[in-house]
């Protein structure tokens, strides 16, 4: 963890006599497989650090069979249902609004059927949306506010400034070159040739208050206050 290029298992690192490698807590999807005749298992994580990570959680139970071989069983954990969506365009929001109430009802019913306590069965709905979508917050509130007020859903809205207000009809989108603000900046500003300009452009693009980004730029370069 935290070492560039070393986040993924390379079987050449594992001694040949090791028959099974168990990895854990990288906050990804639980998975298992076999490489070069040797088994590997990834536990997933038992708790969430981010609302965007996979909501399915589990733990592994290890036991020996009569032949003295190790048997691994994955045991699922009951967790609060999470409905997470990332929306870039107005059409995507319209489609989401049409089906979200049904998705919430289905998630709640499934959680209650599995034996989860009612207060934990209440789904968490997380919506990250482009700020370019007109009145997105109001439109979501109109559909879900009553359900939220009745305590049947937890709602978290995340306006996202990193999406360009573009659609499939834009040339850059069709070519697949520019899909977000970072790509647009990298395409126009040479990060190696003009690192300070690249940093200032990026700071301005994502700053809640552009004046603070400009002030920080001037302080770094000891510029007079009146120079923008």
PAZAPA-4460 file (N, C-alpha, C; in steps of 0.05 Angstrom, whole numbers, plus 32768, in hexadecimal, padded with zeros to 4 digits):
% residues 228
    n_x    n_y    n_z   ca_x   ca_y   ca_z    c_x    c_y    c_z   seq   type   mol
   8011   7FE8   8000   8000   8000   8000   8011   8019   8000     1      X     A
   800A   802C   7FEF   8018   8045   7FEF   8032   8045   7FE0     2      X     A
   8039   802E   7FD4   8052   802C   7FC4   804B   802C   7FA7     3      X     A
   8054   803F   7F98   804D   8041   7F7C   8056   8029   7F6C     4      X     A
   8044   801D   7F5D   804A   8006   7F4D   8049   7FEB   7F5D     5      X     A
   8043   7FED   7F77   8044   7FD4   7F87   8028   7FCE   7F93     6      X     A
   8013   7FD8   7F87   7FF9   7FD4   7F92   7FED   7FBA   7F8A     7      X     A
   7FF9   7FAC   7F76   7FED   7F94   7F6B   8001   7F7D   7F70     8      X     A
   7FF6   7F66   7F76   8007   7F4E   7F7C   8014   7F44   7F63     9      X     A
   802E   7F3F   7F65   803D   7F32   7F4F   8046   7F17   7F5A    10      X     A
   803D   7F02   7F4E   8043   7EE7   7F58   8061   7EE1   7F59    11      X     A
   8071   7EF0   7F4B   808E   7EEC   7F4C   8099   7EF3   7F68    12      X     A
   808A   7F04   7F77   8093   7F0B   7F92   808D   7EF5   7FA6    13      X     A
   807C   7EE2   7F9F   8073   7ECE   7FB2   8084   7EB5   7FAF    14      X     A
   8090   7EAA   7FC5   80A0   7E91   7FC3   8090   7E7B   7FB7    15      X     A
   809D   7E6A   7FA8   808F   7E55   7F99   8080   7E41   7FAB    16      X     A
   808A   7E3D   7FC3   807D   7E29   7FD5   8063   7E33   7FE1    17      X     A
   805D   7E4D   7FDE   8044   7E58   7FE9   802D   7E51   7FD6    18      X     A
   8019   7E43   7FE1   8003   7E3A   7FD1   7FEC   7E4E   7FCF    19      X     A
   7FEA   7E5F   7FE4   7FD3   7E72   7FE4   7FDC   7E8C   7FF1    20      X     A
   7FD5   7EA2   7FE4   7FDC   7EBC   7FEE   7FC2   7ECB   7FF4    21      X     A
   7FC0   7ED5   800C   7FA8   7EE4   8014   7FAF   7F01   8018    22      X     A
   7FA0   7F12   8009   7FA5   7F2F   800B   7F8D   7F3D   8016    23      X     A
   7F91   7F54   8022   7F7A   7F60   802E   7F7B   7F7E   8032    24      X     A
   7F62   7F89   8035   7F5D   7FA5   803D   7F68   7FBA   802A    25      X     A
   7F63   7FB6   8010   7F6A   7FCB   7FFD   7F50   7FD9   7FF3    26      X     A
   7F3A   7FD4   8000   7F21   7FE2   7FFB   7F18   7FE0   7FDE    27      X     A
   7F1B   7FC7   7FD3   7F11   7FC2   7FB8   7EFD   7FAB   7FB9    28      X     A
   7EF7   7FA0   7FA2   7EE4   7F8A   7FA1   7EF1   7F70   7FAA    29      X     A
   7EE3   7F60   7FBB   7EED   7F45   7FC2   7EF1   7F34   7FA9    30      X     A
   7F07   7F26   7FA7   7F0C   7F15   7F90   7F20   7EFF   7F96    31      X     A
   7F21   7EEB   7F86   7F34   7ED6   7F89   7F3B   7ECA   7F6E    32      X     A
   7F50   7EBB   7F6C   7F58   7EAF   7F53   7F70   7E9D   7F56    33      X     A
   7F7C   7E96   7F40   7F93   7E84   7F40   7FA7   7E8E   7F2B    34      X     A
   7FC0   7E8F   7F32   7FD5   7E98   7F20   7FEC   7E84   7F22    35      X     A
   7FF4   7E79   7F0B   800A   7E66   7F0A   8005   7E4F   7F1D    36      X     A
   7FEC   7E46   7F1F   7FE5   7E2F   7F30   7FE4   7E35   7F4E    37      X     A
   7FE6   7E4E   7F55   7FE5   7E56   7F72   7FCE   7E68   7F77    38      X     A
   7FC0   7E63   7F8C   7FA7   7E72   7F92   7FAD   7E8C   7FA0    39      X     A
   7F9D   7EA0   7F9A   7F9F   7EB9   7FA9   7F82   7EC3   7FAF    40      X     A
   7F7F   7ED0   7FC6   7F66   7EDA   7FCF   7F69   7EF6   7FD9    41      X     A
   7F56   7F07   7FD2   7F55   7F22   7FDB   7F3C   7F26   7FEC    42      X     A
   7F3F   7F2D   8005   7F28   7F2E   8017   7F15   7F45   8011    43      X     A
   7F1F   7F5B   8005   7F0F   7F73   8005   7F13   7F80   8020    44      X     A
   7F02   7F93   8027   7F04   7FA0   8041   7EEB   7F9C   8051    45      X     A
   7EED   7F9C   806B   7ED6   7F97   807C   7EC8   7FB1   8084    46      X     A
   7ED3   7FC8   807D   7EC7   7FE1   8082   7ECC   7FF4   806B    47      X     A
   7EBD   800A   8069   7EC0   801D   8053   7ED0   8036   805C    48      X     A
   7EE2   803F   804B   7EF0   8058   8050   7EE5   806E   803E    49      X     A
   7ED8   8065   8028   7ECE   8078   8014   7EB3   806F   800B    50      X     A
   7EA1   8082   8005   7E86   807B   7FFC   7E87   8071   7FDF    51      X     A
   7E9D   8075   7FD1   7E9F   806C   7FB6   7EAA   804F   7FB3    52      X     A
   7EB2   8043   7FC9   7EBD   8028   7FC7   7EA7   8013   7FC6    53      X     A
   7EAD   7FFA   7FBC   7E99   7FE5   7FBA   7E8B   7FE0   7FD5    54      X     A
   7E71   7FDF   7FD6   7E63   7FDC   7FF0   7E63   7FBF   7FFA    55      X     A
   7E68   7FAB   7FE9   7E67   7F90   7FF2   7E80   7F8A   8003    56      X     A
   7E7B   7F7F   801B   7E91   7F79   802E   7E8F   7F5C   8036    57      X     A
   7EA6   7F50   803D   7EA7   7F34   8045   7EC0   7F2F   8055    58      X     A
   7EC1   7F17   8061   7EDA   7F0E   806E   7EDE   7EF1   8066    59      X     A
   7EF6   7EE7   806A   7EFE   7ECC   8062   7F01   7EBA   807B    60      X     A
   7EF7   7EA1   8078   7EFA   7E8D   808D   7F0B   7E77   8081    61      X     A
   7F20   7E6F   8090   7F32   7E5A   8087   7F30   7E41   8098    62      X     A
   7F2E   7E2A   808C   7F2D   7E11   809B   7F3B   7DFB   808B    63      X     A
   7F42   7DE5   8098   7F4F   7DCF   808B   7F3B   7DB8   8086    64      X     A
   7F3D   7DAC   806F   7F2C   7D95   8069   7F3B   7D7C   8071    65      X     A
   7F2E   7D64   8070   7F3C   7D4B   8079   7F56   7D46   806B    66      X     A
   7F59   7D50   8053   7F72   7D4B   8043   7F88   7D5F   804B    67      X     A
   7F82   7D6F   8060   7F95   7D83   806A   7F9A   7D9A   8056    68      X     A
   7F87   7D9E   8044   7F89   7DB5   8033   7F79   7DCC   803F    69      X     A
   7F82   7DE4   803A   7F74   7DFC   8044   7F5C   7E03   8032    70      X     A
   7F45   7E08   803F   7F2D   7E10   8030   7F25   7E2C   803A    71      X     A
   7F21   7E3D   8027   7F1A   7E59   802D   7EFD   7E5E   8026    72      X     A
   7EEE   7E6A   8038   7ED2   7E70   8033   7ECE   7E8E   8036    73      X     A
   7EC0   7E9A   8023   7EBA   7EB7   8026   7E9F   7EBB   8033    74      X     A
   7E9E   7ECA   8048   7E86   7ECE   8057   7E7D   7EEC   8054    75      X     A
   7E66   7EF1   8048   7E5E   7F0C   8043   7E55   7F1A   805D    76      X     A
   7E5A   7F34   805E   7E51   7F44   8074   7E39   7F54   806B    77      X     A
   7E26   7F57   807D   7E0F   7F68   8077   7E16   7F85   807B    78      X     A
   7E13   7F95   8066   7E19   7FB1   8067   7E02   7FC2   805C    79      X     A
   7E02   7FDB   8064   7DEE   7FED   805B   7DEF   7FEF   803C    80      X     A
   7DD8   7FED   802F   7DD7   7FF0   8012   7DE1   800C   8009    81      X     A
   7DF3   800C   7FF5   7DFD   8026   7FEB   7DF7   8027   7FCD    82      X     A
   7DEA   803C   7FC5   7DE4   8041   7FA8   7DF5   8059   7FA0    83      X     A
   7E0A   8054   7F90   7E1D   8069   7F89   7E1C   806D   7F6B    84      X     A
   7E19   8086   7F62   7E19   808C   7F46   7E29   80A5   7F40    85      X     A
   7E35   80A5   7F28   7E46   80BB   7F1E   7E39   80C5   7F05    86      X     A
   7E2E   80DE   7F05   7E1F   80E7   7EED   7E2D   8100   7EE1    87      X     A
   7E30   8100   7EC7   7E3D   8116   7EB9   7E2A   8127   7EA9    88      X     A
   7E14   811B   7E9F   7E03   8129   7E8C   7DE6   812A   7E97    89      X     A
   7DD7   813E   7E8D   7DBB   8141   7E95   7DAA   8129   7E8F    90      X     A
   7DAF   811C   7E78   7D9F   8104   7E71   7DA4   80EE   7E85    91      X     A
   7DBC   80EB   7E8F   7DC2   80D6   7EA3   7DB3   80DC   7EBC    92      X     A
   7DB1   80F5   7EC4   7DA2   80FC   7EDC   7D84   80F6   7ED9    93      X     A
   7D79   80FC   7EC1   7D5D   80F6   7EBC   7D57   80D8   7EBF    94      X     A
   7D69   80C7   7EB4   7D66   80AA   7EB6   7D68   80A1   7ED3    95      X     A
   7D7B   80AD   7EE2   7D7F   80A6   7EFE   7D67   80AD   7F0F    96      X     A
   7D5B   80C5   7F0A   7D43   80CD   7F19   7D2B   80BB   7F14    97      X     A
   7D29   80B0   7EFC   7D13   809E   7EF6   7D14   8084   7F06    98      X     A
   7D2C   807B   7F0C   7D2E   8060   7F18   7D38   8060   7F35    99      X     A
   7D40   8077   7F40   7D4C   8076   7F5A   7D39   806D   7F70   100      X     A
   7D20   8075   7F6F   7D0D   806D   7F84   7D09   804F   7F84   101      X     A
   7D08   8042   7F6C   7D06   8025   7F6A   7D1F   8018   7F74   102      X     A
   7D36   8024   7F6F   7D50   8018   7F78   7D51   8019   7F97   103      X     A
   7D48   802F   7FA3   7D48   8031   7FC0   7D36   801C   7FCC   104      X     A
   7D1E   8019   7FC1   7D0B   8005   7FCC   7D16   7FE9   7FCA   105      X     A
   7D22   7FE3   7FB3   7D2E   7FC8   7FAF   7D45   7FC3   7FC3   106      X     A
   7D56   7FD7   7FC6   7D6D   7FD4   7FD9   7D63   7FD0   7FF5   107      X     A
   7D4F   7FDF   7FFD   7D44   7FDD   8019   7D38   7FC1   801D   108      X     A
   7D28   7FB8   800A   7D1B   7F9E   800D   7D2F   7F88   800E   109      X     A
   7D44   7F89   7FFD   7D59   7F75   7FFD   7D68   7F74   8017   110      X     A
   7D6E   7F8C   8022   7D7C   7F8D   803C   7D6C   7F82   8052   111      X     A
   7D52   7F88   8053   7D41   7F7E   8069   7D3D   7F60   8066   112      X     A
   7D3B   7F56   804E   7D37   7F39   8049   7D50   7F2A   8052   113      X     A
   7D67   7F36   8050   7D80   7F28   8058   7D84   7F27   8076   114      X     A
   7D73   7F35   8085   7D74   7F34   80A2   7D81   7F4C   80AE   115      X     A
   7D86   7F61   809E   7D93   7F79   80A9   7D7F   7F89   80B9   116      X     A
   7D87   7F94   80D0   7D75   7FA5   80E0   7D6A   7FBC   80CF   117      X     A
   7D52   7FC5   80D5   7D44   7FD9   80C5   7D54   7FF3   80C3   118      X     A
   7D61   7FFB   80D9   7D6F   8015   80D9   7D88   8014   80C8   119      X     A
   7D93   7FFC   80C3   7DAB   7FFA   80B2   7DA3   7FF4   8096   120      X     A
   7D8A   7FEA   8092   7D81   7FE3   8077   7D7B   7FFC   8066   121      X     A
   7D7A   8013   8073   7D74   802C   8065   7D8C   8032   8052   122      X     A
   7D87   8034   8038   7D9D   8037   8025   7DAA   8053   8026   123      X     A
   7DC3   8053   801F   7DD2   806C   801B   7DD4   8072   7FFE   124      X     A
   7DC8   8087   7FF5   7DC9   808F   7FD8   7DDD   80A5   7FD5   125      X     A
   7DF2   80A0   7FC5   7E07   80B3   7FC0   7E07   80BA   7FA3   126      X     A
   7E04   80D4   7F9D   7E03   80DD   7F81   7E18   80F2   7F7D   127      X     A
   7E2B   80EC   7F6C   7E3F   8100   7F64   7E38   8109   7F47   128      X     A
   7E34   8123   7F44   7E2A   812D   7F2A   7E3A   8146   7F21   129      X     A
   7E3B   8149   7F07   7E49   8160   7EFC   7E3A   817A   7F03   130      X     A
   7E49   818F   7F0A   7E3C   81A9   7F10   7E30   81B5   7EF7   131      X     A
   7E36   81AA   7EE0   7E2B   81B5   7EC7   7E0E   81AC   7EC3   132      X     A
   7E04   8199   7ED3   7DE8   8190   7ED0   7DD6   81A4   7EDE   133      X     A
   7DC4   81B0   7ECF   7DB3   81C5   7ED9   7DA0   81BB   7EEF   134      X     A
   7DA0   81CA   7F06   7D8E   81C5   7F1C   7D8D   81A8   7F25   135      X     A
   7DA4   819B   7F24   7DA6   817F   7F2C   7D9D   817B   7F49   136      X     A
   7DA7   818C   7F5B   7DA0   8189   7F77   7D82   818B   7F7C   137      X     A
   7D75   819F   7F70   7D59   81A3   7F73   7D49   818B   7F68   138      X     A
   7D51   8180   7F51   7D43   816A   7F45   7D45   8151   7F55   139      X     A
   7D5C   814C   7F61   7D5F   8135   7F72   7D4F   8138   7F8C   140      X     A
   7D4F   8150   7F97   7D40   8155   7FAF   7D22   8151   7FAB   141      X     A
   7D18   8159   7F94   7CFC   8157   7F8E   7CF3   8139   7F8E   142      X     A
   7D04   8128   7F85   7CFE   810B   7F84   7D02   80FD   7F9E   143      X     A
   7D17   8104   7FAE   7D1E   80F5   7FC5   7D1A   8102   7FE0   144      X     A
   7D13   811C   7FE1   7D11   8129   7FFB   7CFD   811D   800D   145      X     A
   7CE6   8114   8003   7CD1   8108   8014   7CDB   80EE   801F   146      X     A
   7CE9   80DE   800F   7CF5   80C4   8018   7D0A   80C9   802D   147      X     A
   7D1A   80DE   802A   7D2F   80E5   803E   7D22   80ED   8058   148      X     A
   7D0D   80FE   8056   7CFF   8108   806D   7CF3   80F1   807E   149      X     A
   7CEA   80DC   8070   7CDE   80C5   807E   7CF3   80B2   8089   150      X     A
   7D0D   80B8   8084   7D22   80A7   808E   7D26   808D   807F   151      X     A
   7D1D   808D   8066   7D1F   8074   8056   7D37   8074   8043   152      X     A
   7D47   808A   8044   7D5F   808A   8034   7D71   80A0   803F   153      X     A
   7D8C   809B   803E   7DA0   80B0   8044   7DAA   80BA   8029   154      X     A
   7DAB   80D4   8026   7DB2   80E0   800C   7DCB   80F1   800F   155      X     A
   7DDE   80EC   7FFD   7DF7   80FC   7FFC   7DFC   8106   7FE0   156      X     A
   7DFB   8120   7FDC   7DFF   812B   7FC1   7E1B   8138   7FBF   157      X     A
   7E29   8131   7FAA   7E45   813B   7FA6   7E48   8149   7F8C   158      X     A
   7E45   8163   7F8B   7E49   8172   7F72   7E66   816F   7F69   159      X     A
   7E6B   8169   7F50   7E86   8164   7F46   7E8E   8179   7F32   160      X     A
   7EA4   8186   7F37   7EAE   819B   7F24   7EC2   818F   7F10   161      X     A
   7EC8   8175   7F12   7EDD   816A   7F01   7ED3   8160   7EE6   162      X     A
   7EB8   8160   7EE2   7EAD   8158   7EC8   7EAA   8170   7EB6   163      X     A
   7EB1   816E   7E9D   7EAC   8183   7E8A   7E8F   8183   7E82   164      X     A
   7E84   819B   7E7E   7E68   819C   7E74   7E67   8195   7E56   165      X     A
   7E6E   817D   7E50   7E6F   8174   7E34   7E5F   815B   7E30   166      X     A
   7E58   8154   7E18   7E49   813C   7E12   7E56   812D   7DFC   167      X     A
   7E4A   8116   7DF4   7E55   8106   7DDE   7E57   8114   7DC4   168      X     A
   7E48   812B   7DC1   7E4A   813A   7DA8   7E63   814B   7DA6   169      X     A
   7E71   814F   7DBC   7E89   8160   7DBB   7EA0   8150   7DAF   170      X     A
   7EB0   815C   7D9D   7EC6   814F   7D90   7EDA   8142   7DA4   171      X     A
   7EE0   8150   7DB9   7EF3   8145   7DCD   7EE8   812C   7DD9   172      X     A
   7ECE   812B   7DDE   7EC2   8113   7DEA   7EC2   80FC   7DD6   173      X     A
   7EBD   8102   7DBD   7EBC   80EC   7DA9   7ED8   80DF   7DA6   174      X     A
   7EED   80F0   7DA8   7F08   80E6   7DA4   7F11   80D7   7DBD   175      X     A
   7F04   80DC   7DD3   7F0C   80CF   7DEC   7F25   80DA   7DF9   176      X     A
   7F2C   80F3   7DF1   7F45   80FE   7DFC   7F40   810F   7E15   177      X     A
   7F2B   811F   7E14   7F25   8131   7E2A   7F0B   8129   7E37   178      X     A
   7F0C   811E   7E4F   7EF4   8115   7E5C   7EEF   8124   7E76   179      X     A
   7F03   8133   7E80   7EFE   8142   7E98   7F11   815B   7E99   180      X     A
   7F0F   816A   7EAE   7F1E   8183   7EAF   7F3C   817E   7EB0   181      X     A
   7F44   816A   7EBE   7F61   8164   7EBF   7F6C   815F   7EA4   182      X     A
   7F5D   814F   7E93   7F67   8149   7E78   7F69   8163   7E68   183      X     A
   7F55   8174   7E6B   7F55   818E   7E5C   7F6D   819F   7E63   184      X     A
   7F73   81A0   7E7D   7F8A   81B0   7E86   7FA4   81A4   7E7C   185      X     A
   7FA7   8189   7E7E   7FBF   817C   7E75   7FC3   817F   7E57   186      X     A
   7FAD   8180   7E48   7FB0   8183   7E2B   7FB9   819F   7E24   187      X     A
   7FB2   81B3   7E33   7FB8   81CF   7E2C   7FD1   81DA   7E3A   188      X     A
   7FD7   81D0   7E52   7FEE   81DB   7E62   8002   81C5   7E66   189      X     A
   801B   81CB   7E5F   8031   81B8   7E62   8039   81B7   7E7F   190      X     A
   8034   81A0   7E8C   8039   819E   7EA9   8057   819F   7EAF   191      X     A
   8068   8193   7E9D   8085   8193   7EA2   8091   81AE   7E99   192      X     A
   8088   81B9   7E83   8093   81D2   7E79   808A   81EA   7E88   193      X     A
   8072   81EA   7E93   8067   8200   7EA2   8059   81F6   7EBB   194      X     A
   8068   81EB   7ECE   805B   81DF   7EE5   804A   81F2   7EF6   195      X     A
   8054   820B   7EFA   8045   821E   7F0A   802B   8226   7EFC   196      X     A
   802C   822A   7EE2   8013   8231   7ED3   7FFF   821A   7ED5   197      X     A
   800A   8201   7ED3   7FF9   81E9   7ED4   7FEB   81E8   7EF0   198      X     A
   7FFB   81ED   7F04   7FF1   81EC   7F20   7FDC   8202   7F24   199      X     A
   7FE1   821A   7F1A   7FCE   8230   7F1E   7FB4   822A   7F0F   200      X     A
   7FB7   8220   7EF7   7F9F   821A   7EE7   7F8E   8205   7EF5   201      X     A
   7F9B   81F0   7EFF   7F8D   81DB   7F0E   7F80   81E5   7F27   202      X     A
   7F8E   81F6   7F36   7F83   8201   7F4F   7F6B   8212   7F49   203      X     A
   7F6C   8222   7F34   7F56   8233   7F2C   7F3D   8223   7F23   204      X     A
   7F43   820D   7F15   7F2D   81FC   7F0B   7F1D   81F0   7F21   205      X     A
   7F2A   81E8   7F37   7F1C   81D9   7F4C   7F18   81E9   7F66   206      X     A
   7F21   8202   7F67   7F1E   8211   7F7F   7F01   821A   7F84   207      X     A
   7EF8   8218   7F9C   7EDE   8223   7FA3   7EDE   8241   7FA2   208      X     A
   7EF5   824D   7FA8   7EF9   826A   7FA6   7F12   8270   7F96   209      X     A
   7F10   8278   7F7D   7F28   827D   7F6C   7F3B   8291   7F78   210      X     A
   7F30   82A4   7F88   7F42   82B8   7F94   7F57   82AB   7FA7   211      X     A
   7F4F   8296   7FB4   7F61   8288   7FC6   7F78   827B   7FB6   212      X     A
   7F71   8270   7F9F   7F85   8263   7F8E   7F99   8278   7F84   213      X     A
   7F8E   828F   7F7C   7FA0   82A5   7F72   7FB2   82AF   7F89   214      X     A
   7FA6   82B2   7FA1   7FB6   82BC   7FB7   7FCD   82A8   7FBE   215      X     A
   7FC7   828E   7FBD   7FDB   827A   7FC2   7FF1   827B   7FAD   216      X     A
   7FEA   8280   7F94   7FFD   8282   7F7F   8010   829A   7F83   217      X     A
   8004   82B1   7F8B   8014   82C9   7F90   8027   82C6   7FA8   218      X     A
   801D   82B8   7FBC   802E   82B4   7FD4   8045   82A1   7FCD   219      X     A
   8040   828D   7FBC   8056   827B   7FB5   806C   828A   7FA6   220      X     A
   8065   829E   7F96   8078   82AC   7F85   807E   82C8   7F90   221      X     A
   8074   82CE   7FA8   807A   82E8   7FB5   8073   82FF   7FA3   222      X     A
   805C   82FE   7F97   8052   8313   7F85   8043   8328   7F95   223      X     A
   8044   8342   7F8C   8034   8356   7F99   8016   8350   7F98   224      X     A
   8008   8359   7FAC   7FEC   8353   7FAE   7FDC   835C   7F96   225      X     A
   7FE4   8373   7F89   7FD3   837D   7F73   7FD8   836E   7F59   226      X     A
   7FEB   835C   7F59   7FF0   834C   7F40   7FE0   8332   7F42   227      X     A
   7FCF   832E   7F2E   7FBE   8316   7F2E   7FCE   82FF   7F21   228      X     A
***
